[in-house]
Amino acid sequence: MATLNSKLLKLRKKHRFSQSEIAENIGVSQNSYCKWEAGKSKPNINNLQKIAVFFDVDVPYLLEDSKNGDNETDPNSLINIQVSKELLEKALQNQKNIVKMSEMQLDFLKELTN
């Protein structure tokens, strides 16, 4: 089964980068990247996005555990992607926070103009 850490290793080797080159380009320590590739820890969402941009793949491709190993689906052609309930809840909460901040800014601007 292809997991995040195995995909990181495969992508790095495919593009012939060292761990330190990738770490430097995405702004993390080589030790952190090494732990992700070894499966000892996982990158946060911001670093996942940086990795996806660096390798020109989708974040869902990185997160999806594929069962077909080396014959994985092309990362840019994923159609049915399942997102965890926890991730959806976090995204919804972030959107609520954005709306709340926008409302606060609007109230502040109204106060300034009165």
Order of alpha helices (4+ residues) and beta strands (2+ residues): alpha-alpha-alpha-alpha-alpha-alpha
